[in-house]
Amino acid sequence: MIRIPGSVDRKRLLLSGLLAAGLFLPCTTRDLQAEDDPKTRAASSGAPVAAKETAQGTADSMKELKEQMQTLRLQMSEIQENEKRAKEEARELRRELCLTKVKIGTAAAESCDGERRGASLETRPAIDANAAVPGAATSQDASAERISRVEENVELTEAKLNDQYQTKVESGSKYRVRLSGIVLLNLYGNRGAVDNQDFPGIARDRGILDSARAFGGSLRQSQIGLQAFGPDIAGARTSADLKFDFAGGFPNKPNGAVEGLVRLRTGTIRLDWGKTSLIGGQDRLFFVPLSPSSIATLAEPAFSYAGNLWAWTPQVRVEHRHTLTEGSNLLFQAGILDSLSGSDTGGETYREATVGEQSGQPAYATRVAWTGHVFGQQLTAGAGGYYGRQNWGFNRHIDSWASTMDLKLPLGKYFELSGAFYRGKAVSGIRGGIGQGALWIGTLDDPATSVKGFNSMGGWTQLKFKVKPNFEINGAFGQDNPVAHEIRDFPTHSDEYDEFLGRNRSVMVNFIWQLRSDVLFSTEYRRLKTTEVSGDSYPANHINVSLGYIF
């Protein structure tokens, strides 16, 4: 096979071959027909020797033209292979975009499964090598038209290939690896005392040395992700991903507050069949898939400790999709999870078992979701459940459980209502009960000390106004409300705070503007109000301006 060194040379060779075919082939065909005609042979018997030499030259030109056409066909096959590979890359790019929308709360996780199972970008028609070769052309106009069409398709293919080459990351295997992430700058201002300056969850009492206001900036919510695409195994497409951010704490050094430590967020391995998926790794809580839309708080989902259950926990789960009608389907999810209890590791480098892990069994979770369409958009309603067991020593066992509901409801072309609700007990490990999961009297070292799970309920709701496809306004409210009357029987100790918290509310308003496909800008205002069981309340206001670059 003749190698063509570059896209420009290929294009020139392609155009010259097609033009030559259009111009010379009709004339050559007439010459050959004339040679087969007896009258023509008689008339030309006395022609000079130069005519025979001309005929020989024509035959040589025909041979050379056929070789060029064969080369063009081979080159077309190579271009088609490149275009096929580009389509595969484009399919994965759509899924990555969908996952990015999930992270900022503009899409549901179920919608990304359709992308993984074969959705692809709309493209121009593929190049047809046979149609592009003007072997049967009878006029120069027809050849010129084919040349124009081939040139347009070649330019399109080269543009797509150039885009794909820019996203390639070399790996140790022959399979593709993609680097992605977001560089996120957050500028914030607080009025009142909060637990965390750049993405607060609760308001607290202001200490003697605390200022009534604060201003700062941070890049520690920036994220880096790696995604790998492997071979098919037993008919399933395999893939894996890892995600990190820089919200893992601060180094003990001067100005360490602006040098966030790298933290593992999630990492999963997936096997995807047509309607069934097997996922293992550390991932979000699949039975509470929705969160309010915000890029002011990516290190933790918005309304953490205000009715939005969340955690990144090791797990293995199975998902199965069942089609009901052309426009609706059911999603079944079930899995086992590490039974987290929300306890602090204290910065230790050796891992000790949590009270959930000391039970000797995993936590269990399941969810069923129905997806349909209303107003031409996707409607999703789901219900889930969670159960774990905790061992506090001296045969003191408590149950940890939660029942959940989630909804995403479009209200016409421009509005969308979403939200989630939970009712549970001892769910501090998944950020329920404002982080309070258990109550006791006395010391845990005393076998006579009893431990009781803390009941709580909470939820959040959000109204989204989609002004344009790249501009949205969101308003949301969330609340977590432990059952305060239980504290009367256990008045002395909580597993999280010095004082029992009876309620935590948060109100949020923001806009998110996607200036380009890779540039985000947002401004957000949040009002927090935390109330202790004693009746004391602490308000705080948080303003955040965010600029993000997605890569």
C-alpha positions in Angstrom: 0.0 0.0 0.0 1.3 3.5 -0.9 1.6 5.6 2.2 0.4 9.2 2.0 2.4 11.4 4.4 -0.2 13.9 5.4 -3.8 15.0 5.2 -3.0 17.7 2.8 -1.2 15.3 0.4 -4.1 12.9 0.7 -6.6 15.6 -0.2 -4.5 16.7 -3.2 -4.1 13.2 -4.5 -7.8 12.5 -4.0 -8.8 15.6 -6.0 -6.3 15.0 -8.8 -7.4 11.4 -9.2 -11.0 12.2 -9.3 -10.5 15.1 -11.8 -8.3 12.9 -14.0 -11.0 10.2 -14.0 -13.7 12.6 -14.9 -11.7 14.2 -17.8 -9.8 11.2 -19.3 -12.1 8.2 -18.8 -14.9 9.3 -21.2 -12.4 10.1 -23.9 -10.5 6.9 -23.4 -13.7 4.8 -23.6 -14.5 6.4 -26.9 -11.0 5.6 -28.2 -11.3 2.0 -27.3 -14.7 1.7 -28.9 -13.3 3.2 -32.1 -10.5 0.7 -32.2 -13.1 -2.2 -32.1 -15.1 -0.7 -35.1 -14.0 -2.3 -38.5 -14.7 0.8 -40.4 -12.5 2.8 -38.1 -9.7 0.2 -38.4 -9.9 0.4 -42.2 -9.9 4.2 -42.2 -6.9 4.3 -39.9 -4.7 1.7 -41.5 -2.7 4.3 -43.3 -2.3 6.6 -40.2 1.2 7.5 -39.3 3.2 5.7 -36.6 2.6 8.6 -34.3 -1.0 7.6 -33.9 0.0 4.2 -32.6 2.3 5.9 -30.1 -0.5 8.1 -28.9 -2.7 5.0 -28.4 0.1 3.4 -26.4 0.4 6.5 -24.2 -3.3 6.5 -23.6 -3.2 2.9 -22.5 -0.3 3.7 -20.1 -2.3 6.6 -18.7 -5.3 4.2 -18.1 -3.1 1.8 -16.2 -1.6 4.6 -14.1 -5.1 5.9 -13.4 -6.4 2.5 -12.3 -3.4 2.3 -9.8 -4.3 5.8 -8.5 -8.0 4.7 -8.1 -6.9 1.6 -6.2 -4.8 3.7 -3.9 -7.7 6.1 -3.4 -10.0 3.2 -2.4 -7.5 2.0 0.2 -7.1 5.5 1.5 -10.9 5.8 1.8 -11.0 2.6 3.8 -8.4 4.1 6.2 -10.4 7.3 6.5 -13.6 5.3 7.3 -11.8 3.4 10.1 -10.6 6.7 11.5 -14.1 8.1 11.4 -15.5 5.0 13.1 -13.0 5.5 15.9 -13.9 9.2 16.1 -17.6 8.2 16.6 -16.6 6.0 19.5 -14.7 8.8 21.1 -17.7 11.1 20.6 -20.0 8.7 22.3 -17.8 8.7 25.4 -17.5 12.5 25.3 -21.3 12.7 25.6 -21.3 10.5 28.6 -18.5 12.6 30.2 -20.6 15.8 29.6 -23.6 14.1 31.2 -21.6 13.1 34.3 -20.4 16.6 34.6 -24.0 17.9 34.6 -24.8 15.3 37.3 -22.0 16.7 39.4 -23.4 20.2 39.2 -27.0 18.9 39.5 -28.4 19.7 36.1 -29.1 16.1 35.1 -30.1 12.8 36.8 -27.7 9.9 37.0 -30.2 7.6 35.1 -30.0 9.8 32.0 -26.2 9.0 31.7 -26.9 5.3 31.4 -28.5 5.8 28.0 -25.4 7.7 26.9 -23.2 4.7 28.0 -25.4 2.2 26.2 -24.9 3.6 22.7 -26.0 7.2 22.3 -23.8 9.0 19.8 -23.4 12.4 18.4 -25.2 13.3 15.2 -22.7 13.3 12.4 -22.6 13.9 8.7 -22.9 10.8 6.4 -19.9 8.6 6.3 -17.6 8.6 3.3 -18.6 6.1 0.6 -15.5 5.1 -1.3 -17.4 3.4 -4.1 -19.6 6.4 -4.7 -16.6 8.7 -4.6 -14.8 6.9 -7.5 -16.2 8.2 -10.8 -15.6 5.0 -12.7 -18.9 5.3 -14.5 -18.9 9.1 -15.0 -19.8 10.3 -18.3 -19.3 14.0 -17.9 -17.0 16.5 -16.3 -19.9 18.1 -14.4 -20.8 14.9 -12.6 -17.1 14.4 -11.6 -16.9 17.9 -10.2 -19.9 17.3 -8.1 -18.5 14.1 -6.7 -15.2 15.9 -6.0 -17.0 18.6 -4.1 -18.8 16.1 -2.0 -15.7 14.0 -1.2 -13.7 17.2 -0.3 -16.4 18.2 2.2 -16.5 14.8 3.8 -12.7 14.6 4.1 -12.6 18.0 5.7 -15.2 17.0 8.2 -13.4 13.7 9.0 -10.1 15.5 9.5 -11.7 18.1 11.8 -13.2 15.4 14.0 -10.0 13.4 14.1 -8.0 16.5 15.1 -10.4 17.1 18.0 -10.1 13.5 19.2 -6.3 13.5 19.0 -6.2 16.5 21.3 -8.0 14.4 24.1 -5.8 11.4 24.0 -3.8 10.4 27.1 -1.1 7.7 26.8 -1.6 4.7 29.1 0.4 1.6 29.9 -2.1 -0.6 28.0 -3.4 -0.4 24.5 -6.8 0.9 25.7 -7.9 4.5 25.9 -7.5 6.7 28.9 -9.1 10.2 29.3 -8.1 13.0 31.6 -10.8 15.4 32.7 -11.7 17.7 35.5 -12.5 21.3 36.5 -10.3 24.2 37.7 -12.7 26.0 40.1 -12.0 29.3 41.8 -14.4 30.3 44.7 -14.4 33.8 46.2 -16.6 33.9 49.3 -17.8 36.2 52.0 -19.5 35.2 55.3 -21.5 37.1 57.8 -21.8 35.2 61.1 -19.9 32.2 62.3 -19.9 28.9 60.3 -18.3 25.5 60.6 -16.4 25.8 57.3 -15.6 29.1 55.6 -15.6 28.2 51.9 -18.5 25.7 51.8 -20.4 26.0 55.2 -22.9 23.4 56.4 -24.1 24.8 59.7 -24.0 28.1 61.6 -22.6 28.2 65.1 -22.2 30.5 68.1 -19.5 33.2 67.5 -16.5 32.8 69.8 -14.7 35.7 71.6 -12.0 36.0 68.9 -14.3 35.3 65.9 -15.0 38.2 63.6 -18.5 39.0 62.5 -17.5 38.8 58.9 -14.9 37.1 56.7 -13.7 37.1 53.1 -11.5 34.6 51.3 -10.7 32.6 48.2 -10.1 28.9 47.4 -9.2 26.5 44.6 -9.5 23.4 46.7 -12.8 22.3 45.2 -11.1 21.8 41.8 -11.3 18.2 40.6 -9.2 15.8 38.5 -10.6 12.7 36.9 -9.2 9.7 35.0 -11.4 7.5 32.9 -10.3 4.3 31.2 -12.1 2.2 28.6 -11.2 -1.5 28.4 -12.1 -4.6 26.4 -15.4 -6.4 26.3 -15.8 -9.2 28.8 -18.6 -11.7 28.5 -20.5 -9.2 26.2 -20.1 -6.3 28.6 -18.3 -3.1 28.0 -15.7 -2.4 30.7 -14.6 1.0 32.0 -13.1 2.5 35.2 -12.8 6.0 36.6 -11.0 7.8 39.5 -11.9 11.3 40.8 -9.9 13.5 43.2 -10.1 17.0 44.6 -8.1 19.1 47.0 -10.5 19.3 50.0 -8.7 16.6 52.1 -7.5 19.1 54.7 -4.6 21.4 55.0 -0.8 21.0 55.5 0.5 22.1 58.9 2.6 25.0 57.6 2.4 28.8 57.1 -0.4 29.7 54.7 -1.5 26.1 54.5 -5.1 27.2 54.3 -4.7 27.8 50.5 -2.8 24.5 49.9 -5.5 21.9 50.1 -4.5 18.3 50.3 -5.5 15.8 47.6 -8.5 13.6 48.5 -10.0 10.6 46.9 -13.6 11.2 46.0 -14.8 8.2 43.9 -13.4 5.4 42.0 -15.5 2.7 40.2 -15.1 -0.2 37.8 -18.1 -0.9 35.5 -19.3 -3.7 33.4 -22.2 -2.6 31.2 -24.4 -5.0 29.2 -27.4 -3.8 27.2 -29.8 -3.5 30.1 -27.8 -4.6 33.2 -24.7 -3.0 34.8 -22.4 -4.2 37.6 -20.5 -1.5 39.4 -17.9 -1.9 42.1 -15.7 0.7 43.9 -16.2 3.8 46.0 -19.2 5.9 44.8 -22.0 8.1 45.8 -25.1 6.8 47.6 -27.1 5.4 44.6 -30.3 5.4 46.6 -30.3 9.2 46.9 -29.1 10.3 43.4 -30.2 13.9 43.3 -28.6 17.1 44.8 -29.4 20.8 44.5 -27.6 22.5 41.6 -24.5 24.4 42.8 -20.9 24.9 41.8 -20.2 26.9 44.9 -20.0 23.7 46.8 -18.6 20.8 44.8 -16.4 19.4 47.6 -19.6 18.4 49.4 -23.1 18.4 47.8 -25.3 21.4 48.6 -27.4 21.2 51.8 -25.1 18.8 53.5 -26.5 18.5 57.1 -29.7 20.2 55.8 -31.7 17.3 54.6 -29.5 16.0 51.7 -28.1 12.6 52.5 -24.7 11.8 50.9 -21.5 9.9 51.3 -18.8 8.3 49.2 -18.6 4.8 50.3 -17.1 1.5 49.0 -19.9 -0.6 47.5 -20.9 -3.2 45.0 -24.2 -2.8 43.2 -26.3 -4.1 40.3 -28.5 -2.0 38.1 -31.1 -3.4 35.7 -33.3 -1.3 33.3 -36.7 -2.6 32.2 -38.6 -0.9 29.3 -42.3 -0.5 29.9 -43.3 1.4 26.9 -41.5 3.4 24.2 -41.3 6.5 26.5 -41.0 4.9 30.0 -38.9 2.4 31.9 -38.1 1.1 35.3 -34.6 1.1 37.0 -33.9 -1.5 39.7 -30.8 -1.0 41.9 -29.5 -3.0 44.8 -26.1 -3.3 46.5 -24.0 -3.7 49.6 -22.0 -0.9 51.1 -19.4 -0.3 53.8 -21.4 0.5 56.9 -20.2 4.0 57.8 -21.1 5.7 61.0 -19.6 9.2 60.6 -16.9 8.8 63.2 -13.7 10.9 62.9 -10.5 9.1 62.2 -8.5 11.8 64.1 -5.8 11.9 61.4 -4.5 8.4 62.1 -2.6 6.6 59.4 -3.9 3.1 60.6 -7.4 2.2 60.0 -9.7 1.1 62.8 -13.1 -0.5 62.5 -16.0 1.9 62.8 -19.0 0.9 64.9 -20.8 0.0 61.7 -17.9 -2.2 60.5 -17.7 -3.9 63.9 -21.1 -5.4 63.3 -19.5 -7.9 61.0 -21.8 -7.2 58.1 -22.2 -4.7 55.3 -25.0 -2.1 54.9 -27.7 -2.9 52.4 -29.5 -0.5 50.0 -32.0 -0.7 47.2 -33.9 1.7 44.9 -36.6 1.5 42.3 -37.1 4.4 39.9 -39.7 5.1 37.2 -38.8 7.3 34.3 -41.4 8.8 31.8 -41.9 11.9 29.9 -44.1 15.0 30.4 -44.0 18.2 28.4 -41.5 16.5 26.2 -39.0 16.1 29.0 -37.8 13.4 31.3 -39.8 12.8 34.6 -38.2 10.6 37.2 -39.6 9.4 40.6 -37.8 7.0 42.8 -38.0 5.3 46.3 -35.2 3.7 48.2 -34.1 2.1 51.4 -31.0 1.6 53.5 -30.2 -0.6 56.4 -27.0 -1.2 58.5 -26.1 -2.5 61.9 -23.9 -0.9 64.6 -22.0 -2.5 67.4 -21.0 -0.1 70.3 -19.4 -2.8 72.4 -20.6 -4.8 75.4 -23.4 -6.3 73.2 -24.9 -2.8 72.6 -26.3 -3.0 69.1 -28.5 -0.4 67.3 -30.1 -0.4 63.8 -29.2 2.2 61.3 -31.9 2.7 58.6 -33.4 5.2 56.2 -36.3 5.3 53.7 -35.9 7.8 50.9 -37.9 9.4 48.1 -36.7 11.5 45.1 -38.4 13.4 42.3 -37.5 15.3 39.2 -40.5 16.9 37.6 -40.4 19.2 34.5 -42.9 22.0 34.6 -43.0 23.0 31.0 -40.2 24.1 28.8 -38.5 26.5 31.3 -39.1 25.2 34.8 -38.2 22.1 36.7 -39.0 20.9 40.2 -36.8 18.5 42.0 -36.3 17.3 45.6 -35.7 14.4 48.0 -37.0 13.4 51.4 -35.8 10.9 54.1 -36.9 9.4 57.4 -34.3 7.5 59.4 -32.5 6.5 62.5 -28.7 6.5 63.4 -27.8 7.9 59.9 -24.9 10.2 60.8 -22.7 8.1 58.6 -24.6 9.4 55.6 -25.0 12.9 56.9 -28.5 12.6 58.4 -29.5 14.0 61.8 -27.1 16.9 61.3 -24.3 14.4 61.8 -25.8 13.1 65.1 -26.4 9.3 65.1 -26.4 8.0 68.7 -27.2 9.1 72.2 -25.9 7.8 75.5 -25.6 8.5 79.2 -22.3 8.0 81.0 -19.2 6.7 79.4 -18.9 4.1 76.7 -16.3 2.2 78.7 -19.0 1.4 81.2 -21.0 -1.7 80.3 -24.0 -0.2 82.1 -24.1 2.8 79.7 -26.9 2.4 77.2 -26.8 3.6 73.6 -29.7 4.6 71.5 -30.1 5.5 67.8 -31.1 9.1 67.1 -34.3 9.4 64.9 -34.4 12.2 62.3 -36.1 13.4 59.2 -35.3 15.9 56.5 -35.3 16.8 52.9 -34.9 19.6 50.3 -36.6 20.9 47.2 -35.4 23.1 44.3 -37.1 25.1 41.6 -35.0 25.6 38.4 -35.7 28.3 35.8 -33.9 27.5 32.6 -33.7 30.9 30.9 -31.5 29.6 28.1 -29.9 26.2 27.5 -26.6 27.7 29.0 -28.2 29.9 31.7 -30.2 28.8 34.7 -31.5 30.2 38.0 -32.1 28.0 41.0 -33.9 28.5 44.3 -33.8 25.8 46.9 -34.7 25.1 50.6 -33.4 22.3 52.8 -33.9 21.2 56.4 -32.7 18.4 58.7 -34.8 17.9 61.9 -33.7 15.4 64.6 -36.5 14.2 66.9 -35.8 16.5 69.8 -38.0 14.8 72.4 -35.7 11.8 72.5 -33.0 13.9 74.1 -35.0 14.1 77.3 -34.2 10.5 78.0 -30.5 10.9 77.0 -29.6 14.5 78.0 -25.8 14.3 78.4 -24.0 13.1 75.3 -24.1 13.3 71.5 -21.6 11.6 69.2 -20.9 14.9 67.2 -21.3 18.2 69.0 -21.0 19.7 72.4 -24.6 20.8 72.3 -27.5 18.9 70.7 -28.7 20.5 67.5 -32.5 20.4 67.0 -32.8 21.8 63.5 -30.7 23.0 60.6 -32.1 25.1 57.7 -30.6 26.4 54.6 -32.0 28.6 51.8 -30.1 29.1 48.5 -30.4 31.2 45.4 -27.9 31.1 42.5 -27.5 31.4 38.8 -25.2 29.2 36.7 -24.0 30.5 33.3 -22.1 28.3 30.9 -20.3 30.9 28.8 -18.8 28.2 26.6 -18.9 24.5 26.8 -15.8 24.6 29.0 -16.3 27.8 31.0 -18.7 28.2 33.9 -19.6 31.3 36.0 -21.9 31.4 39.0 -23.0 33.6 41.9 -24.8 32.1 44.9 -26.3 33.4 48.1 -27.1 31.1 51.0 -28.8 31.7 54.3 -28.1 29.2 57.2 -29.9 29.0 60.5 -29.0 26.3 63.1 -31.0 25.8 66.2 -29.9 24.0 69.4 -32.3 21.9 71.4 -32.1 24.5 74.1 -33.7 27.0 71.8 -30.7 29.1 70.9 -30.4 29.9 67.1 -27.4 31.0 65.1 -27.9 32.6 61.6 -25.2 33.1 59.0 -25.1 34.5 55.4 -22.7 33.1 52.7 -22.0 34.7 49.3 -20.0 32.8 46.7 -18.7 33.8 43.3 -17.4 30.9 41.2 -15.4 30.6 38.0 -14.7 27.2 36.6 -12.9 25.8 33.6 -13.9 22.3 32.5 -11.2 20.2 30.7 
